Amino acid sequence: MTTLVCTNASTAAAPAAYASRTHQPRAHQTYTSFASYVRARGPVLLRTARSLTSNPSDAEDLLQTALTKTYVAWDRIEDHRALDGYVRRALLNTRTSQWRKRKIDEFACEELPEPAGLPEPDPAERQALHDAMWRAVMRLPDRQRAMVVLRYYEDLSESQTAEVLGVSVGTVKSAVSRALGKLREDPELVPVR
């Protein structure tokens, strides 16, 4: 907190009147009430900011900007019971402004900046690989085949696969590992590697 220094005789004679004109106590009250509001409602407001952005760091920056705008307008806000709505509106307006600015910076160009990648594989080759892989899976023992199909074709987790088959997670891990080893050594898939 800064200390007031009197520079002329009229202010030296009436320090209380000078202090009341500088609104020091009012500024302290504003900061205290704003700080307690942020402590109480900060986590909830941060969740709102995270729902507006895809990056946690961007959400923190967004909330900081909205809270800065709220602090500047703190004394003008008549109903402090509606502060969450005010901050949420500030969050949304700030995010919309950021989105618009980012959109302006993008422009279409005739030439792609990225180098051309590898050419797409021939659809016939892709189908042949798919068929060869499926035939190799069908040659696996029934239990291993079931686990590979559930894990990689149905996209179940190890625990979900174990639950469906009524076995332990360790059994799923070891059986799938052995099955993948057999697939790697399958003669029909050797040319693919």
N, C-alpha and C positions, 0 to 999 in steps of 0.2 A: 504494500500500500504506500502511496506517495505522501509526503509530508507537505503541508501548505506553508509557504513562506510569504510573509507580508512584505510588500514593497513600498507602501506609502502610508501616510499617517492615518487616513480614513479607515483603511483596512486594519491597521494595528489597533485602532480604538474599538473596533467591533469585530473580533475574530469569529464570534458565533454567527453573525449575520453573513459574513463572507463564506463560511463553511456551508451554510444553508443554501447560498446561491450556487455553489459548485456542485450540488447534488451528490456529494460523496456518499452519504448514508444510503441514498436511493440506489446508486450504482451497486453498492455492496448487497443491498436487499435483492436486487435483480439477479446478481450473480449467485447468491445463496439459494434462492428459490429455483433458478434454472438448473444449478448443479444438483440439487436434490431431485428435481424432475428427471434429469438424465440418468442419475443413479437408479432411480426406481423403474423407469420405463425403457432404459437403454436396450436390454436384451430383447424385449418384445419388438422394439423398433428395428433392431438389427435383423431380426427374422423377416420383417417386412421388406427391408432393403435387400436381403438375400433372395427373396422371392422375385425381385425385380431384375436381378443380375445373375449371371452365370458364374461369377468369380467372387469368392469371399473377400478378396482384397478390394475389388470394385464396390462391393456392398458396404464395406467399412468407409470407403471414400465418399460414397453416395450419402450415407447417414451423416457423416461429418459435415458435408456441405449443407444438408437439410437442417441440421442442428444449428449451424452458423446462421442460416437465414432466420431460424426461429429465435435465436438469441437477439438478433438485431431488431426483430419485431416484438420482443417479449413484452415491453411496456404498452404496446398498442393492442395486444390481444386482450379483449375484454373478458372472455369466459375461459378461465384457465382449466375448467373441467373438460373443455373440448380440445386440449392441446394435442392429443394423439391424432385427431383428425387433421389439425393444422400441419403437424409434422409429416403425416402420411401424404397430404396434398403436396407438400414441399418435396418429398421424396419422388413422387410421381412426376411432378413438373420438372424437377432436375434431371431425372432419368430420360424424360421425353426430350429435353433440350440436348442432352448428351447424344441421344440416338439420332436426332436431326443433324447435329454437327458432324457426326461420324458419317452419315449418309451423304452429306455434301462432299466429303473428301473422296468418295469413291467415284470413279468414272470409267466408262467403257473405253477400250482401246482395240485396235485392229489386231495387234500381235500379242499373244499370250506371253507373260513374263517368265513362266516356268518352262523349262526344257521339256521336249516331248519325252514321255516315258517309254517303257518297253511296249512293243506292239501287242495288241490284244491277241490271246491265243485263238487259234482256229476253233470255231464251235464244234467241229467234228472231232478234233483232238480232245477238247474238254469233255465231250460226251464219252469218248473212248476211255479216258481216264476215269470218269465217273463209273462207267460200267465195270472196268477192271477192279476198281476199289470195292465196289459192291460185291463182285464175285469173290474177292479175297475175304471180305467180311463174312460172307456166307459159308466159307470153308472153315471158319473158326469153330471150336467146340460150342455147343449150345449156350452154356453159362457165360463164356467169354463174349460170345456174339451178343447176348442180351445186354451185358454191361456196356459194351462199346456202343451199341445202338442207343441205349438210354443216355449215356454220357455225351456222345458226340452228334447223334442224329436228332435226339429229342432235347438235347441241351440241358439235362438235369445235372444238379450238383452231385458230388460223391455221396453226400449224406442222403439226398433224395433217392438216388439210385439204390443205395443200401436199404432204405426203407421200403421201396417198391419190391425189391427182391427178397427182403427178409434176411439180410446178411449184415455183417459189420462193415464199417467204413474201410477198415484195413483190408478186408477181403476184396472189396471193390477196387481199392488201389492196386493191390498185387495182381489181381486178375486182369485189370485193364492194362497194367504195365506189361504183363506177359503177352497179352493179345496184340499190343502195339509192336512188340518185338517180333512176333510172328508176321505181322503185316509188313514190317520193314524188310523181312527176309523172303517174302513171297516172290517167287520167280516171275510171276506175271507183272509185278509192280517194279521189278528191278530196272527196266529201261527208263522208267519215269524219273528215277532219282538222277 
